[in-house]
Amino acid sequence: MRYIIIIFINLILFTSCTVMKQSKNEAYKRIEEDSTMILHTERFGNIEYVIDNKKGTTVLLIHGIVGGYDQGVQTAKNLLPENQRYISISRFGYLRSDIPANPTPSNQCEAFRMVLEQNEIKDVILLATSAGGTIAFKFALLYPDYVKGMILIGSGYPNKRKDKMPKGPPEFVYNDLFFTFFVNHMKGTLLKMFGVSKEEYKNASSYEREQFDNMMKTLLPVKPRKRGIINDNKEINPNMLKNYDAYPLERLSTPVLILHAKNDPMASFEDMKEASERLKNKKVIVYEKGGHILFGYNQANKQYISDFIQGISK
């Protein structure tokens, strides 16, 4: 009986390792086969991006932590109108984008401006998720003539409570083995991390579950994103707290659409509420549940975003 148990355990481990290896290989194959563009710059090295060359107003997608151009593209697929033009840029240290000696929010915004200039894009609507909020605010403050509007989804906001400075997981967890296992075998923990219960996931429509699962695939592979994740934890996420006065939101006159859940475990609802009062021209949509990714409200958010873009583009 003991030998049967040992064989059974080894079989489970072997199957698990095989599945993880296959999943990791598929993740690398996906980003290797994607047709991305590279802007070579002297100041910031390589900047990777994808552009959808439809006509009309361009949405600049600013991804969150553990992201990249692919996370932005998935956000576009989930939330933008089908005919919407967009550009998605891998931030410093993510995938094929280099990380310069001074990877500050201001320099990241300058890199974004260079990509827009390269593609003769003179104005954009910013769509930022999570940690991308820092870059969205800084870009709008530095280059207001470029910004026709802002959409903030589960975004971080400037606040003065430095005791609540965000802290990421230790660096040793940012490896392909851990993240592949986490995404494939710890769905309950993954959901909880984003503020979604197993019951909510189970009772959601197949469409909502598919959108969530597709977004989680953009966490892999994690190794090519590690430098960006570390920079987000050390530089980007704390920047609006350490340098509160460098984010004078009262100066922003551009229209802003805010989508946020009260139970967001990563981006404070109270910070959003406080910061939004400083904005002159905003529309705030608040959900009781939904967590960091506003799970269960994909269709509603898609309509809010479509209406917002149409209103600006008139």
SULDA-V420673 format. One record per pair of residues at least 12 apart in sequence whose C-alpha atoms are under 10 Angstrom apart, sorted by the first residue. I is the first residue (numbers start at 1). J is the second residue. Records with the same first field share a line. If there is no record, write none. Layout:
I=J + J
//
This chain:
16=181 + 184 + 185
17=177 + 180 + 181
19=180 + 181 + 184 + 185
20=176 + 177 + 178 + 179 + 180 + 181 + 182 + 183 + 184 + 185
21=176 + 177 + 180 + 181
22=180
23=176 + 180 + 181 + 183 + 184 + 217 + 220 + 221
24=176 + 177 + 179 + 180 + 181 + 220 + 221 + 222
25=220 + 221
26=220 + 221
27=176 + 180 + 217 + 218 + 219 + 220 + 221 + 222
28=220 + 221 + 222 + 223 + 224
29=221
30=70 + 218 + 220 + 221
31=69 + 70 + 95 + 96 + 218 + 220 + 221
34=50 + 70
35=49 + 50 + 51
36=48 + 49 + 50 + 51 + 69 + 70 + 88 + 89 + 90 + 96
37=49 + 50 + 51 + 89 + 96
38=50 + 89 + 96 + 97 + 115
39=97 + 111 + 114 + 115 + 118
40=97 + 98 + 115
41=111 + 114 + 115
42=100
43=100 + 101 + 102 + 107 + 110 + 111
44=92 + 97 + 98 + 99 + 100 + 101 + 102 + 103 + 107 + 108 + 110 + 111
45=92 + 97 + 98 + 99 + 100 + 111
46=92 + 93 + 96 + 97 + 98 + 99 + 100 + 111
47=89 + 90 + 91 + 92 + 93 + 94 + 95 + 96 + 97 + 98 + 99 + 111 + 112 + 114 + 115
48=68 + 69 + 88 + 89 + 90 + 91 + 92 + 94 + 95 + 96 + 97 + 98 + 115
49=68 + 69 + 70 + 72 + 87 + 88 + 89 + 90 + 91 + 96 + 97 + 112 + 115
50=69 + 70 + 72 + 73 + 86 + 87 + 88 + 89 + 90
51=69 + 73 + 85 + 86 + 87 + 88 + 89 + 119
52=73 + 83 + 84 + 85 + 86 + 87 + 88
53=84 + 85 + 86 + 87
54=83 + 84 + 85 + 86
55=83 + 84 + 85 + 86
56=83 + 84 + 85 + 86 + 313
57=84 + 85 + 86 + 121 + 122 + 123 + 124 + 125 + 148 + 309 + 310 + 312 + 313
58=84 + 85 + 86 + 87 + 121 + 122 + 123 + 124 + 125 + 126 + 148 + 309
59=76 + 80 + 84 + 85 + 86 + 87 + 88 + 123 + 124 + 125 + 126 + 127 + 128 + 147 + 148 + 149 + 150 + 151 + 309
60=72 + 76 + 85 + 86 + 87 + 88 + 89 + 112 + 116 + 123 + 124 + 125 + 126 + 127 + 128 + 136 + 147 + 150 + 151
61=73 + 75 + 76 + 86 + 87 + 88 + 89 + 90 + 124 + 125 + 126 + 127 + 128 + 129 + 132 + 136 + 151
62=75 + 87 + 88 + 89 + 90 + 91 + 112 + 126 + 127 + 128 + 129 + 130 + 131 + 132 + 133 + 134 + 135 + 136 + 152
63=75 + 88 + 89 + 90 + 91 + 127 + 128 + 129 + 130 + 131 + 132 + 133 + 135
64=91 + 128 + 129 + 130 + 131 + 132 + 133 + 134 + 135 + 154 + 155 + 156 + 229 + 232 + 237
65=91 + 94 + 129 + 130 + 131 + 132 + 168 + 219 + 225 + 226 + 228 + 229 + 230 + 231 + 232 + 233 + 236 + 237
66=94 + 131 + 174 + 216 + 218 + 219 + 220 + 221 + 222 + 223 + 224 + 225 + 226 + 227 + 228 + 229 + 230 + 232
67=90 + 91 + 94 + 95 + 131 + 132 + 215 + 216 + 218 + 219 + 220 + 222 + 225 + 226 + 228 + 229
68=88 + 89 + 90 + 91 + 92 + 93 + 94 + 95 + 96 + 97 + 218 + 219 + 224 + 225 + 228
69=87 + 88 + 89 + 90 + 91 + 94 + 95 + 96 + 97 + 218
70=88 + 89 + 90 + 95 + 215 + 217 + 218 + 219
71=88 + 89 + 90 + 129 + 214 + 215 + 216 + 217 + 218 + 219
72=86 + 87 + 88 + 89 + 90 + 127 + 128 + 129 + 215 + 218
73=86 + 87 + 88 + 89 + 215 + 218
74=88 + 211 + 212 + 214 + 215 + 216 + 217 + 218
75=88 + 127 + 128 + 129 + 211 + 214 + 215
76=88 + 127 + 302
77=211 + 214 + 215 + 302
78=208 + 210 + 211 + 212 + 214 + 215 + 298 + 299 + 301 + 302
79=211 + 298 + 299 + 300 + 301 + 302 + 303 + 304 + 305 + 306
80=127 + 301 + 302 + 303 + 304 + 305 + 306 + 309
81=302 + 303 + 305 + 306 + 307 + 309
82=306
84=306 + 309
85=124
86=124 + 125 + 126 + 127
87=115 + 116 + 119 + 121 + 124 + 126
88=112 + 127
89=111 + 112 + 115
90=112 + 225 + 228
91=103 + 105 + 108 + 109 + 111 + 112 + 132 + 135 + 225 + 228 + 229 + 232
92=104 + 105 + 107 + 108 + 111 + 225 + 227 + 228 + 229 + 231 + 232
93=224 + 225 + 226 + 227 + 228 + 229 + 230 + 231 + 232
94=222 + 223 + 224 + 225 + 226 + 227 + 228 + 229 + 231
95=221 + 222 + 223 + 224 + 225 + 226 + 227 + 228
96=224 + 225
97=224 + 225 + 227 + 228
98=227 + 228
99=227 + 228 + 231
102=235
103=228 + 231 + 232 + 235 + 236
104=135 + 231 + 232 + 235 + 236 + 239
105=132 + 134 + 135 + 136 + 137 + 138 + 139 + 232 + 235 + 236 + 237 + 239 + 240
106=134 + 135 + 138 + 139 + 141 + 142
107=135 + 138 + 139
108=135 + 138 + 139 + 236
109=135 + 136 + 137 + 138 + 139 + 140 + 142 + 143
110=139 + 142 + 143
112=135 + 139
113=139 + 143 + 146
116=146
121=146
122=145 + 146 + 147
123=143 + 144 + 145 + 146 + 147 + 148 + 149
124=145 + 146 + 147 + 148 + 149 + 150
125=140 + 146 + 147 + 148 + 149 + 150 + 151 + 254 + 255 + 256 + 309 + 312 + 313
126=139 + 140 + 146 + 147 + 148 + 149 + 150 + 151 + 152 + 256
127=149 + 150 + 151 + 152 + 153 + 155 + 256 + 257 + 305
128=150 + 151 + 152 + 153 + 154 + 155 + 156
129=151 + 152 + 153 + 154 + 155 + 156 + 259 + 292 + 293
130=152 + 153 + 154 + 155 + 156 + 157 + 237 + 266 + 267 + 292 + 293
131=153 + 154 + 155 + 156 + 157 + 232 + 233 + 236 + 237 + 238 + 266 + 267
132=152 + 153 + 154 + 155 + 156 + 232 + 236 + 237
133=150 + 151 + 152 + 153 + 154 + 155 + 156 + 157 + 158 + 236 + 237 + 240
134=155 + 156 + 157 + 158 + 232 + 236 + 237 + 238 + 239 + 240 + 247
135=236 + 237 + 239 + 240
136=150 + 151 + 152 + 155
137=150 + 152 + 156 + 157 + 158 + 240 + 247 + 248 + 249 + 252
138=240 + 246 + 247 + 248 + 249
140=247 + 249 + 251 + 252 + 253 + 254
141=246 + 247 + 248 + 249 + 251 + 252 + 253
144=251 + 252 + 253 + 254
145=254
147=253 + 254 + 255
148=253 + 254 + 255 + 256 + 309 + 312 + 313
149=253 + 254 + 255 + 256 + 257 + 281 + 282 + 308 + 309 + 312 + 313
150=254 + 255 + 256 + 257 + 258 + 282 + 308 + 309
151=255 + 256 + 257 + 258 + 259 + 282 + 283 + 305 + 308 + 309
152=256 + 257 + 258 + 259 + 260 + 272 + 284
153=257 + 258 + 259 + 260 + 261 + 267 + 285 + 292 + 293 + 294 + 301
154=258 + 259 + 260 + 261 + 262 + 264 + 265 + 266 + 267 + 268 + 269 + 272 + 290 + 291 + 292 + 293 + 294
155=258 + 259 + 260 + 264 + 266 + 267 + 268 + 269 + 271 + 272 + 292 + 293
156=237 + 238 + 240 + 266 + 267 + 268 + 269 + 271 + 272 + 275
157=237 + 240 + 241 + 244 + 247 + 249 + 267 + 268 + 269 + 270 + 271 + 272 + 273 + 274 + 275 + 276
158=237 + 238 + 239 + 240 + 241 + 242 + 243 + 244 + 245 + 246 + 247 + 248 + 249 + 271 + 272 + 274 + 275
159=240 + 241 + 242 + 243 + 244 + 245 + 247 + 268 + 270 + 271 + 272 + 274 + 275
160=240 + 241 + 242 + 243 + 244 + 245 + 271
161=241 + 242 + 244 + 271
162=238 + 240 + 241 + 242 + 244
163=241
164=238 + 241 + 268
165=233 + 237 + 238 + 239 + 240 + 241 + 242
166=232 + 233 + 234 + 237 + 238 + 241 + 266 + 267
167=232 + 233 + 234 + 237 + 238
168=229 + 230 + 232 + 233 + 234 + 237
169=229 + 230 + 233
170=230 + 233
171=226 + 227 + 229 + 230 + 233
173=222 + 226
174=221 + 222 + 223 + 224 + 225 + 226 + 227 + 229 + 230
175=220 + 221 + 222 + 223 + 224 + 225 + 226
176=219 + 220 + 221 + 222 + 223 + 224 + 226
177=221 + 222 + 223
178=222
179=219 + 220 + 221 + 222 + 223
180=217 + 219 + 220 + 221 + 222
183=213 + 216 + 217 + 219 + 220
184=216 + 217
187=201 + 213
188=201
190=216
191=212 + 291 + 292 + 293 + 295
192=265 + 291
193=264 + 265 + 266 + 291 + 292
194=263 + 264 + 265 + 266 + 290 + 291 + 292 + 293 + 294 + 295
195=261 + 263 + 264 + 265 + 266 + 289 + 290 + 291 + 292 + 293 + 294 + 295
196=263 + 264 + 265 + 289 + 290 + 291 + 292 + 293 + 294 + 295 + 296
197=290 + 291 + 295
200=289 + 290 + 295 + 296
201=295 + 296
203=296
204=295 + 296 + 297
205=296
207=296 + 298 + 299
208=295 + 296 + 297 + 298 + 299
209=295 + 296
211=295 + 296 + 298
212=293 + 295 + 296 + 298
215=293
248=275 + 278 + 279
249=275 + 276 + 277 + 278 + 279 + 280
250=275 + 276 + 277 + 278 + 279 + 280 + 281
251=278 + 279 + 280
252=278 + 279 + 280 + 281
253=279 + 280 + 281 + 282
254=279 + 280 + 281 + 282 + 312
255=279 + 280 + 281 + 282 + 283 + 308 + 311 + 312
256=276 + 279 + 280 + 281 + 282 + 283 + 284 + 308
257=276 + 281 + 282 + 283 + 284 + 285 + 304 + 305 + 308 + 309
258=272 + 273 + 276 + 282 + 283 + 284 + 285 + 286 + 304 + 305
259=272 + 283 + 284 + 285 + 286 + 287 + 293 + 294 + 301 + 304 + 305
260=272 + 273 + 284 + 285 + 286 + 287 + 288 + 289 + 290 + 291 + 292 + 293 + 294
261=285 + 286 + 287 + 288 + 289 + 290 + 291 + 292 + 293 + 294 + 295
262=286 + 287 + 288 + 289 + 290 + 291 + 292 + 294
263=287 + 288 + 289 + 290 + 291 + 292 + 294
264=287 + 288 + 289 + 290 + 291 + 292 + 293 + 294
265=291 + 292
266=291 + 292 + 293
267=291 + 292
268=292
269=286
272=284
273=286
283=304 + 308
285=301 + 304
//
